[in-house]
């Protein structure tokens, strides 16, 4: 399976949609997509992983880096739509208790909007 990533920004929230495998070859692309949003005036970043079939340790490291940036810049950072494979990877590393994880992007967007009122 190939790798695709696209992003958009609406109402102060960035949405990053990822499809395919996040590994040592593709995680730099995810990093390059995420980084600019931490420098912009957005309230939160939602990473939709519902179409990710595999993620290795470099993908996990990229998400951890995003979480660190979010704390430094005081922005919400939410992972959404995790499939079983991705959730298990985070669970094995105990990171499922560190990240904010929502069932899907709608729930994540609602959570950011509700939390910022």
HUMO-V350368 format. One line per field, one symbol per residue. phi: phi as a letter, one per 30 degrees, with the letter a starting at -180 (. if undefined). burial: 1 if it has 9 or more other ideal C-beta (glycine too) atoms within 8 Angstrom, else 0. A space follows every 50 residues. Layout:
phi=???
burial=???
//
This chain:
phi=.dbbbbbbbbhibcbcccbjccbddcddddedddeeddcddcdabccdcd cccabcddddddddddddddddchbdbbcbiddeddddddddciddccdd bbdadddddedddddcd
burial=00101010100011111111111001101110111011000101111111 11011101111111111011000011111111101110111000110010 11011011101110000
//
